[in-house]
Amino acid sequence: MPVTLKKIVEGDGKTYPKKGQIVTVDYTGRLEGATDPFDSTRAPKGRGKPFKFRLWSGEVIRGWDEGVSQMTLGEQSEITMASDVAYGDRGFKGLIPPKATIVFEVHLKAFS
């Protein structure tokens, strides 16, 4: 499976984001098997503000859409994304090598 979720904290269990809604998340991303993050919204080393994107609109890599759409409001999960739903054969210059599996710890804070 290209995307797997491992729940860390249960959400409300009933309120799922829908296609086209803007979701607000906090996250920390790392390469599979690594401990150091390549990106984060969390302070003090990260961006310091939540990330927002429109679900299933093509704004983000497919793994984000697939993973976050399975979460409920307030949930925190570890989302593992195979390279075919992440950055694929190209990777992301300087951060993610080609064909890398990546892992995001995500907190679904809100959506509208």
A tleap script that builds the chain and sets N, CA, C and O, in Angstrom:
source leaprc.protein.ff14SB
mol = sequence {
  NMET PRO VAL THR LEU LYS LYS ILE VAL GLU
  GLY ASP GLY LYS THR TYR PRO LYS LYS GLY
  GLN ILE VAL THR VAL ASP TYR THR GLY ARG
  LEU GLU GLY ALA THR ASP PRO PHE ASP SER
  THR ARG ALA PRO LYS GLY ARG GLY LYS PRO
  PHE LYS PHE ARG LEU TRP SER GLY GLU VAL
  ILE ARG GLY TRP ASP GLU GLY VAL SER GLN
  MET THR LEU GLY GLU GLN SER GLU ILE THR
  MET ALA SER ASP VAL ALA TYR GLY ASP ARG
  GLY PHE LYS GLY LEU ILE PRO PRO LYS ALA
  THR ILE VAL PHE GLU VAL HIE LEU LYS ALA
  PHE CSER
}
set mol.1.N position { 0.843 -1.186 0.000 }
set mol.1.CA position { 0.000 0.000 0.000 }
set mol.1.C position { 0.887 1.247 0.000 }
set mol.1.O position { 1.826 1.337 0.790 }
set mol.2.N position { 0.596 2.199 -0.874 }
set mol.2.CA position { 1.432 3.391 -0.975 }
set mol.2.C position { 1.389 4.294 0.259 }
set mol.2.O position { 2.374 4.972 0.552 }
set mol.3.N position { 0.258 4.319 0.993 }
set mol.3.CA position { 0.122 5.167 2.175 }
set mol.3.C position { -0.394 4.328 3.340 }
set mol.3.O position { -1.387 3.612 3.209 }
set mol.4.N position { 0.286 4.422 4.475 }
set mol.4.CA position { -0.199 3.753 5.683 }
set mol.4.C position { -0.255 4.769 6.817 }
set mol.4.O position { 0.558 5.690 6.896 }
set mol.5.N position { -1.245 4.574 7.698 }
set mol.5.CA position { -1.405 5.445 8.857 }
set mol.5.C position { -1.251 4.641 10.132 }
set mol.5.O position { -1.730 3.512 10.240 }
set mol.6.N position { -0.575 5.244 11.094 }
set mol.6.CA position { -0.456 4.676 12.433 }
set mol.6.C position { -0.924 5.768 13.389 }
set mol.6.O position { -0.266 6.797 13.537 }
set mol.7.N position { -2.059 5.538 14.031 }
set mol.7.CA position { -2.616 6.554 14.923 }
set mol.7.C position { -1.754 6.716 16.164 }
set mol.7.O position { -1.308 5.744 16.774 }
set mol.8.N position { -1.536 7.974 16.514 }
set mol.8.CA position { -0.817 8.321 17.732 }
set mol.8.C position { -1.819 8.802 18.777 }
set mol.8.O position { -1.767 8.403 19.941 }
set mol.9.N position { -2.734 9.666 18.337 }
set mol.9.CA position { -3.813 10.187 19.186 }
set mol.9.C position { -5.096 10.118 18.379 }
set mol.9.O position { -5.152 10.611 17.253 }
set mol.10.N position { -6.128 9.509 18.949 }
set mol.10.CA position { -7.425 9.414 18.271 }
set mol.10.C position { -8.012 10.799 18.050 }
set mol.10.O position { -7.858 11.693 18.882 }
set mol.11.N position { -8.686 10.963 16.919 }
set mol.11.CA position { -9.466 12.167 16.664 }
set mol.11.C position { -10.865 11.961 17.201 }
set mol.11.O position { -11.086 11.117 18.070 }
set mol.12.N position { -11.816 12.735 16.683 }
set mol.12.CA position { -13.195 12.586 17.150 }
set mol.12.C position { -13.864 11.331 16.598 }
set mol.12.O position { -14.944 10.951 17.051 }
set mol.13.N position { -13.227 10.687 15.619 }
set mol.13.CA position { -13.727 9.418 15.099 }
set mol.13.C position { -14.883 9.518 14.126 }
set mol.13.O position { -15.374 8.493 13.653 }
set mol.14.N position { -15.335 10.732 13.810 }
set mol.14.CA position { -16.497 10.848 12.917 }
set mol.14.C position { -16.412 11.977 11.901 }
set mol.14.O position { -17.118 11.948 10.894 }
set mol.15.N position { -15.562 12.972 12.143 }
set mol.15.CA position { -15.528 14.137 11.267 }
set mol.15.C position { -14.310 14.075 10.357 }
set mol.15.O position { -13.193 14.384 10.771 }
set mol.16.N position { -14.545 13.663 9.092 }
set mol.16.CA position { -13.486 13.516 8.099 }
set mol.16.C position { -13.494 14.701 7.138 }
set mol.16.O position { -14.566 15.184 6.773 }
set mol.17.N position { -12.328 15.174 6.723 }
set mol.17.CA position { -12.309 16.233 5.713 }
set mol.17.C position { -12.745 15.683 4.355 }
set mol.17.O position { -12.545 14.507 4.051 }
set mol.18.N position { -13.342 16.554 3.554 }
set mol.18.CA position { -13.843 16.155 2.233 }
set mol.18.C position { -13.060 16.856 1.125 }
set mol.18.O position { -12.400 17.870 1.348 }
set mol.19.N position { -13.154 16.290 -0.058 }
set mol.19.CA position { -12.502 16.851 -1.234 }
set mol.19.C position { -12.866 18.331 -1.366 }
set mol.19.O position { -14.033 18.710 -1.274 }
set mol.20.N position { -11.842 19.155 -1.585 }
set mol.20.CA position { -12.051 20.586 -1.787 }
set mol.20.C position { -11.983 21.426 -0.526 }
set mol.20.O position { -11.879 22.650 -0.606 }
set mol.21.N position { -12.039 20.789 0.641 }
set mol.21.CA position { -11.947 21.553 1.876 }
set mol.21.C position { -10.490 21.942 2.141 }
set mol.21.O position { -9.563 21.244 1.728 }
set mol.22.N position { -10.307 23.060 2.832 }
set mol.22.CA position { -8.976 23.499 3.229 }
set mol.22.C position { -8.690 22.903 4.600 }
set mol.22.O position { -9.412 23.153 5.566 }
set mol.23.N position { -7.624 22.111 4.668 }
set mol.23.CA position { -7.231 21.467 5.924 }
set mol.23.C position { -6.059 22.232 6.535 }
set mol.23.O position { -5.225 22.796 5.826 }
set mol.24.N position { -6.018 22.235 7.853 }
set mol.24.CA position { -4.931 22.865 8.599 }
set mol.24.C position { -4.257 21.783 9.428 }
set mol.24.O position { -4.899 21.107 10.232 }
set mol.25.N position { -2.953 21.628 9.221 }
set mol.25.CA position { -2.200 20.582 9.906 }
set mol.25.C position { -0.897 21.128 10.474 }
set mol.25.O position { -0.340 22.105 9.972 }
set mol.26.N position { -0.428 20.480 11.525 }
set mol.26.CA position { 0.949 20.609 11.968 }
set mol.26.C position { 1.617 19.300 11.596 }
set mol.26.O position { 0.985 18.245 11.647 }
set mol.27.N position { 2.895 19.356 11.220 }
set mol.27.CA position { 3.579 18.128 10.817 }
set mol.27.C position { 5.071 18.223 11.051 }
set mol.27.O position { 5.645 19.304 11.183 }
set mol.28.N position { 5.675 17.047 11.098 }
set mol.28.CA position { 7.122 16.891 11.036 }
set mol.28.C position { 7.392 15.768 10.050 }
set mol.28.O position { 6.841 14.675 10.185 }
set mol.29.N position { 8.241 16.029 9.056 }
set mol.29.CA position { 8.556 15.035 8.035 }
set mol.29.C position { 9.988 14.562 8.136 }
set mol.29.O position { 10.896 15.341 8.425 }
set mol.30.N position { 10.183 13.268 7.893 }
set mol.30.CA position { 11.527 12.677 7.907 }
set mol.30.C position { 11.579 11.540 6.896 }
set mol.30.O position { 10.550 11.026 6.458 }
set mol.31.N position { 12.787 11.165 6.540 }
set mol.31.CA position { 12.965 9.991 5.690 }
set mol.31.C position { 12.721 8.748 6.529 }
set mol.31.O position { 13.023 8.737 7.722 }
set mol.32.N position { 12.178 7.704 5.922 }
set mol.32.CA position { 11.965 6.454 6.642 }
set mol.32.C position { 13.299 5.961 7.198 }
set mol.32.O position { 14.297 5.905 6.480 }
set mol.33.N position { 13.306 5.609 8.469 }
set mol.33.CA position { 14.506 5.114 9.120 }
set mol.33.C position { 15.396 6.208 9.710 }
set mol.33.O position { 16.375 5.913 10.395 }
set mol.34.N position { 15.057 7.458 9.445 }
set mol.34.CA position { 15.844 8.580 9.969 }
set mol.34.C position { 15.176 9.153 11.216 }
set mol.34.O position { 13.987 8.938 11.450 }
set mol.35.N position { 15.938 9.869 11.995 }
set mol.35.CA position { 15.385 10.534 13.178 }
set mol.35.C position { 15.308 12.042 12.999 }
set mol.35.O position { 14.448 12.692 13.594 }
set mol.36.N position { 16.193 12.605 12.191 }
set mol.36.CA position { 16.195 14.048 11.978 }
set mol.36.C position { 15.172 14.436 10.916 }
set mol.36.O position { 15.113 13.818 9.853 }
set mol.37.N position { 14.365 15.459 11.201 }
set mol.37.CA position { 13.362 15.887 10.219 }
set mol.37.C position { 13.987 16.665 9.063 }
set mol.37.O position { 15.018 17.319 9.223 }
set mol.38.N position { 13.342 16.583 7.892 }
set mol.38.CA position { 13.734 17.422 6.763 }
set mol.38.C position { 12.840 18.652 6.671 }
set mol.38.O position { 13.173 19.615 5.979 }
set mol.39.N position { 11.693 18.623 7.373 }
set mol.39.CA position { 10.777 19.764 7.371 }
set mol.39.C position { 9.814 19.634 8.538 }
set mol.39.O position { 9.506 18.527 8.980 }
set mol.40.N position { 9.339 20.778 9.037 }
set mol.40.CA position { 8.388 20.771 10.146 }
set mol.40.C position { 7.678 22.111 10.233 }
set mol.40.O position { 8.237 23.151 9.886 }
set mol.41.N position { 6.448 22.071 10.698 }
set mol.41.CA position { 5.728 23.311 10.991 }
set mol.41.C position { 5.920 23.693 12.449 }
set mol.41.O position { 5.577 24.802 12.858 }
set mol.42.N position { 6.455 22.796 13.211 }
set mol.42.CA position { 6.544 22.986 14.656 }
set mol.42.C position { 7.780 23.798 15.050 }
set mol.42.O position { 8.882 23.559 14.557 }
set mol.43.N position { 7.571 24.761 15.951 }
set mol.43.CA position { 8.680 25.562 16.486 }
set mol.43.C position { 9.446 24.693 17.481 }
set mol.43.O position { 8.852 23.733 17.971 }
set mol.44.N position { 10.668 24.935 17.812 }
set mol.44.CA position { 11.435 26.121 17.457 }
set mol.44.C position { 12.223 25.986 16.155 }
set mol.44.O position { 12.659 26.998 15.605 }
set mol.45.N position { 12.420 24.766 15.644 }
set mol.45.CA position { 13.252 24.605 14.448 }
set mol.45.C position { 12.445 24.640 13.158 }
set mol.45.O position { 13.013 24.776 12.075 }
set mol.46.N position { 11.140 24.519 13.265 }
set mol.46.CA position { 10.303 24.474 12.071 }
set mol.46.C position { 9.820 25.844 11.639 }
set mol.46.O position { 10.360 26.874 12.041 }
set mol.47.N position { 8.795 25.829 10.815 }
set mol.47.CA position { 8.245 27.056 10.255 }
set mol.47.C position { 7.517 27.908 11.295 }
set mol.47.O position { 7.407 29.125 11.145 }
set mol.48.N position { 7.021 27.258 12.349 }
set mol.48.CA position { 6.376 27.990 13.424 }
set mol.48.C position { 4.908 28.328 13.199 }
set mol.48.O position { 4.307 29.049 13.994 }
set mol.49.N position { 4.327 27.808 12.114 }
set mol.49.CA position { 2.891 28.012 11.891 }
set mol.49.C position { 2.330 26.814 11.136 }
set mol.49.O position { 3.044 26.171 10.367 }
set mol.50.N position { 1.046 26.511 11.357 }
set mol.50.CA position { 0.436 25.360 10.681 }
set mol.50.C position { 0.449 25.512 9.160 }
set mol.50.O position { 0.567 26.615 8.625 }
set mol.51.N position { 0.324 24.374 8.486 }
set mol.51.CA position { 0.297 24.299 7.028 }
set mol.51.C position { -1.145 24.110 6.587 }
set mol.51.O position { -1.872 23.309 7.174 }
set mol.52.N position { -1.566 24.836 5.562 }
set mol.52.CA position { -2.922 24.721 5.019 }
set mol.52.C position { -2.849 24.346 3.551 }
set mol.52.O position { -2.000 24.844 2.812 }
set mol.53.N position { -3.756 23.453 3.133 }
set mol.53.CA position { -3.877 23.119 1.718 }
set mol.53.C position { -5.281 22.622 1.427 }
set mol.53.O position { -5.990 22.157 2.320 }
set mol.54.N position { -5.674 22.727 0.153 }
set mol.54.CA position { -6.991 22.265 -0.288 }
set mol.54.C position { -6.881 20.787 -0.652 }
set mol.54.O position { -6.082 20.401 -1.504 }
set mol.55.N position { -7.687 19.978 0.001 }
set mol.55.CA position { -7.643 18.524 -0.154 }
set mol.55.C position { -8.059 18.091 -1.559 }
set mol.55.O position { -9.069 18.557 -2.086 }
set mol.56.N position { -7.280 17.205 -2.152 }
set mol.56.CA position { -7.512 16.613 -3.469 }
set mol.56.C position { -7.594 17.658 -4.586 }
set mol.56.O position { -8.371 17.504 -5.528 }
set mol.57.N position { -6.797 18.713 -4.477 }
set mol.57.CA position { -6.796 19.745 -5.520 }
set mol.57.C position { -5.490 19.768 -6.313 }
set mol.57.O position { -5.343 20.568 -7.237 }
set mol.58.N position { -4.542 18.899 -5.962 }
set mol.58.CA position { -3.260 18.877 -6.640 }
set mol.58.C position { -2.238 19.848 -6.055 }
set mol.58.O position { -1.163 20.027 -6.627 }
set mol.59.N position { -2.554 20.473 -4.929 }
set mol.59.CA position { -1.629 21.430 -4.302 }
set mol.59.C position { -0.443 20.751 -3.623 }
set mol.59.O position { 0.611 21.365 -3.459 }
set mol.60.N position { -0.606 19.500 -3.232 }
set mol.60.CA position { 0.426 18.774 -2.487 }
set mol.60.C position { 0.653 17.405 -3.129 }
set mol.60.O position { -0.087 17.002 -4.027 }
set mol.61.N position { 1.670 16.702 -2.667 }
set mol.61.CA position { 1.897 15.346 -3.175 }
set mol.61.C position { 0.701 14.457 -2.800 }
set mol.61.O position { 0.032 14.693 -1.794 }
set mol.62.N position { 0.449 13.447 -3.615 }
set mol.62.CA position { -0.732 12.593 -3.447 }
set mol.62.C position { -0.799 11.923 -2.079 }
set mol.62.O position { -1.890 11.713 -1.547 }
set mol.63.N position { 0.344 11.587 -1.510 }
set mol.63.CA position { 0.367 10.946 -0.200 }
set mol.63.C position { -0.285 11.786 0.884 }
set mol.63.O position { -0.908 11.251 1.801 }
set mol.64.N position { -0.141 13.107 0.780 }
set mol.64.CA position { -0.810 13.995 1.735 }
set mol.64.C position { -2.330 13.860 1.611 }
set mol.64.O position { -3.026 13.700 2.613 }
set mol.65.N position { -2.842 13.924 0.375 }
set mol.65.CA position { -4.290 13.803 0.162 }
set mol.65.C position { -4.812 12.460 0.667 }
set mol.65.O position { -5.825 12.399 1.364 }
set mol.66.N position { -4.111 11.387 0.309 }
set mol.66.CA position { -4.555 10.053 0.721 }
set mol.66.C position { -4.516 9.885 2.236 }
set mol.66.O position { -5.440 9.323 2.823 }
set mol.67.N position { -3.455 10.366 2.866 }
set mol.67.CA position { -3.314 10.191 4.309 }
set mol.67.C position { -4.268 11.055 5.106 }
set mol.67.O position { -4.994 10.545 5.959 }
set mol.68.N position { -4.283 12.347 4.847 }
set mol.68.CA position { -5.103 13.272 5.637 }
set mol.68.C position { -6.591 12.997 5.445 }
set mol.68.O position { -7.370 13.198 6.377 }
set mol.69.N position { -7.005 12.547 4.273 }
set mol.69.CA position { -8.430 12.264 4.052 }
set mol.69.C position { -8.927 11.076 4.888 }
set mol.69.O position { -10.136 10.894 5.034 }
set mol.70.N position { -8.018 10.273 5.433 }
set mol.70.CA position { -8.387 9.140 6.292 }
set mol.70.C position { -8.403 9.503 7.776 }
set mol.70.O position { -8.751 8.675 8.617 }
set mol.71.N position { -8.027 10.741 8.094 }
set mol.71.CA position { -7.944 11.166 9.486 }
set mol.71.C position { -9.230 11.888 9.907 }
set mol.71.O position { -9.949 12.437 9.072 }
set mol.72.N position { -9.503 11.876 11.214 }
set mol.72.CA position { -10.633 12.642 11.732 }
set mol.72.C position { -10.120 13.840 12.526 }
set mol.72.O position { -8.964 13.882 12.947 }
set mol.73.N position { -10.996 14.797 12.714 }
set mol.73.CA position { -10.645 16.042 13.380 }
set mol.73.C position { -9.952 15.789 14.719 }
set mol.73.O position { -10.452 15.041 15.559 }
set mol.74.N position { -8.798 16.423 14.903 }
set mol.74.CA position { -8.031 16.288 16.140 }
set mol.74.C position { -7.054 15.124 16.158 }
set mol.74.O position { -6.225 15.024 17.063 }
set mol.75.N position { -7.141 14.259 15.187 }
set mol.75.CA position { -6.276 13.073 15.149 }
set mol.75.C position { -4.813 13.441 14.903 }
set mol.75.O position { -4.498 14.392 14.188 }
set mol.76.N position { -3.942 12.659 15.515 }
set mol.76.CA position { -2.516 12.729 15.223 }
set mol.76.C position { -2.092 11.347 14.757 }
set mol.76.O position { -2.300 10.353 15.453 }
set mol.77.N position { -1.499 11.295 13.581 }
set mol.77.CA position { -1.078 10.022 13.011 }
set mol.77.C position { 0.281 10.148 12.356 }
set mol.77.O position { 0.707 11.232 11.959 }
set mol.78.N position { 0.951 9.011 12.255 }
set mol.78.CA position { 2.174 8.914 11.480 }
set mol.78.C position { 1.762 8.382 10.110 }
set mol.78.O position { 1.225 7.280 9.999 }
set mol.79.N position { 2.015 9.168 9.079 }
set mol.79.CA position { 1.650 8.784 7.714 }
set mol.79.C position { 2.934 8.413 6.970 }
set mol.79.O position { 3.831 9.240 6.807 }
set mol.80.N position { 3.006 7.160 6.522 }
set mol.80.CA position { 4.149 6.689 5.745 }
set mol.80.C position { 3.746 6.668 4.280 }
set mol.80.O position { 2.730 6.078 3.914 }
set mol.81.N position { 4.554 7.320 3.439 }
set mol.81.CA position { 4.245 7.451 2.011 }
set mol.81.C position { 5.351 6.825 1.171 }
set mol.81.O position { 6.517 7.207 1.262 }
set mol.82.N position { 4.956 5.853 0.349 }
set mol.82.CA position { 5.907 5.270 -0.605 }
set mol.82.C position { 6.259 6.331 -1.649 }
set mol.82.O position { 5.515 7.292 -1.847 }
set mol.83.N position { 7.380 6.148 -2.299 }
set mol.83.CA position { 7.864 7.169 -3.235 }
set mol.83.C position { 6.877 7.459 -4.364 }
set mol.83.O position { 6.837 8.583 -4.864 }
set mol.84.N position { 6.075 6.468 -4.780 }
set mol.84.CA position { 5.160 6.709 -5.902 }
set mol.84.C position { 4.023 7.670 -5.556 }
set mol.84.O position { 3.364 8.173 -6.466 }
set mol.85.N position { 3.769 7.942 -4.268 }
set mol.85.CA position { 2.773 8.943 -3.881 }
set mol.85.C position { 3.445 10.117 -3.167 }
set mol.85.O position { 2.778 10.970 -2.581 }
set mol.86.N position { 4.794 10.141 -3.229 }
set mol.86.CA position { 5.560 11.218 -2.603 }
set mol.86.C position { 6.342 11.947 -3.701 }
set mol.86.O position { 5.739 12.601 -4.552 }
set mol.87.N position { 7.668 11.842 -3.691 }
set mol.87.CA position { 8.485 12.587 -4.646 }
set mol.87.C position { 9.080 11.730 -5.751 }
set mol.87.O position { 9.853 12.224 -6.573 }
set mol.88.N position { 8.725 10.441 -5.778 }
set mol.88.CA position { 9.040 9.562 -6.888 }
set mol.88.C position { 10.504 9.439 -7.252 }
set mol.88.O position { 11.387 9.509 -6.397 }
set mol.89.N position { 10.746 9.253 -8.552 }
set mol.89.CA position { 12.089 9.026 -9.084 }
set mol.89.C position { 12.968 10.265 -9.019 }
set mol.89.O position { 14.192 10.154 -9.086 }
set mol.90.N position { 12.368 11.441 -8.890 }
set mol.90.CA position { 13.146 12.693 -8.882 }
set mol.90.C position { 13.624 13.083 -7.492 }
set mol.90.O position { 14.676 13.705 -7.347 }
set mol.91.N position { 12.851 12.720 -6.465 }
set mol.91.CA position { 13.163 13.200 -5.137 }
set mol.91.C position { 12.891 14.692 -5.046 }
set mol.91.O position { 12.185 15.254 -5.883 }
set mol.92.N position { 13.449 15.324 -4.039 }
set mol.92.CA position { 13.321 16.776 -3.874 }
set mol.92.C position { 14.710 17.300 -3.545 }
set mol.92.O position { 15.262 17.027 -2.478 }
set mol.93.N position { 15.255 18.049 -4.474 }
set mol.93.CA position { 16.661 18.476 -4.446 }
set mol.93.C position { 17.124 18.947 -3.063 }
set mol.93.O position { 16.565 19.874 -2.476 }
set mol.94.N position { 18.152 18.280 -2.574 }
set mol.94.CA position { 18.779 18.663 -1.328 }
set mol.94.C position { 18.117 18.138 -0.065 }
set mol.94.O position { 18.697 18.229 1.017 }
set mol.95.N position { 16.906 17.589 -0.184 }
set mol.95.CA position { 16.189 17.115 1.001 }
set mol.95.C position { 15.787 15.653 0.943 }
set mol.95.O position { 15.963 14.914 1.912 }
set mol.96.N position { 15.244 15.234 -0.200 }
set mol.96.CA position { 14.678 13.888 -0.311 }
set mol.96.C position { 15.284 13.194 -1.523 }
set mol.96.O position { 15.118 13.659 -2.650 }
set mol.97.N position { 15.986 12.082 -1.300 }
set mol.97.CA position { 16.593 11.377 -2.433 }
set mol.97.C position { 15.542 10.699 -3.319 }
set mol.97.O position { 14.413 10.478 -2.880 }
set mol.98.N position { 15.908 10.368 -4.561 }
set mol.98.CA position { 14.983 9.652 -5.438 }
set mol.98.C position { 14.498 8.348 -4.800 }
set mol.98.O position { 15.238 7.681 -4.076 }
set mol.99.N position { 13.261 8.008 -5.079 }
set mol.99.CA position { 12.627 6.751 -4.661 }
set mol.99.C position { 12.575 6.565 -3.138 }
set mol.99.O position { 12.551 5.435 -2.649 }
set mol.100.N position { 12.558 7.661 -2.402 }
set mol.100.CA position { 12.557 7.586 -0.937 }
set mol.100.C position { 11.140 7.429 -0.384 }
set mol.100.O position { 10.191 8.038 -0.878 }
set mol.101.N position { 11.023 6.606 0.642 }
set mol.101.CA position { 9.802 6.537 1.435 }
set mol.101.C position { 9.942 7.591 2.524 }
set mol.101.O position { 10.983 7.702 3.172 }
set mol.102.N position { 8.870 8.368 2.714 }
set mol.102.CA position { 8.918 9.430 3.711 }
set mol.102.C position { 7.826 9.234 4.750 }
set mol.102.O position { 6.809 8.590 4.491 }
set mol.103.N position { 8.052 9.800 5.929 }
set mol.103.CA position { 7.145 9.636 7.060 }
set mol.103.C position { 6.834 11.023 7.623 }
set mol.103.O position { 7.736 11.814 7.901 }
set mol.104.N position { 5.541 11.299 7.783 }
set mol.104.CA position { 5.108 12.547 8.393 }
set mol.104.C position { 4.304 12.242 9.646 }
set mol.104.O position { 3.393 11.414 9.620 }
set mol.105.N position { 4.641 12.910 10.739 }
set mol.105.CA position { 3.777 12.892 11.916 }
set mol.105.C position { 2.866 14.104 11.755 }
set mol.105.O position { 3.336 15.241 11.718 }
set mol.106.N position { 1.560 13.854 11.659 }
set mol.106.CA position { 0.588 14.880 11.302 }
set mol.106.C position { -0.491 15.030 12.367 }
set mol.106.O position { -1.001 14.040 12.891 }
set mol.107.N position { -0.831 16.263 12.679 }
set mol.107.CA position { -1.960 16.580 13.562 }
set mol.107.C position { -2.966 17.345 12.724 }
set mol.107.O position { -2.680 18.451 12.264 }
set mol.108.N position { -4.151 16.763 12.520 }
set mol.108.CA position { -5.229 17.420 11.780 }
set mol.108.C position { -5.961 18.358 12.734 }
set mol.108.O position { -6.766 17.925 13.559 }
set mol.109.N position { -5.666 19.647 12.605 }
set mol.109.CA position { -6.159 20.644 13.537 }
set mol.109.C position { -7.545 21.183 13.191 }
set mol.109.O position { -8.372 21.412 14.074 }
set mol.110.N position { -7.789 21.383 11.885 }
set mol.110.CA position { -9.057 21.998 11.456 }
set mol.110.C position { -9.251 21.774 9.970 }
set mol.110.O position { -8.319 21.400 9.259 }
set mol.111.N position { -10.470 22.004 9.508 }
set mol.111.CA position { -10.767 22.071 8.062 }
set mol.111.C position { -12.081 22.798 7.857 }
set mol.111.O position { -12.959 22.815 8.719 }
set mol.112.N position { -12.181 23.402 6.670 }
set mol.112.CA position { -13.404 24.148 6.345 }
set mol.112.C position { -13.634 24.148 4.846 }
set mol.112.O position { -14.613 24.724 4.372 }
savepdb mol mol.pdb
quit
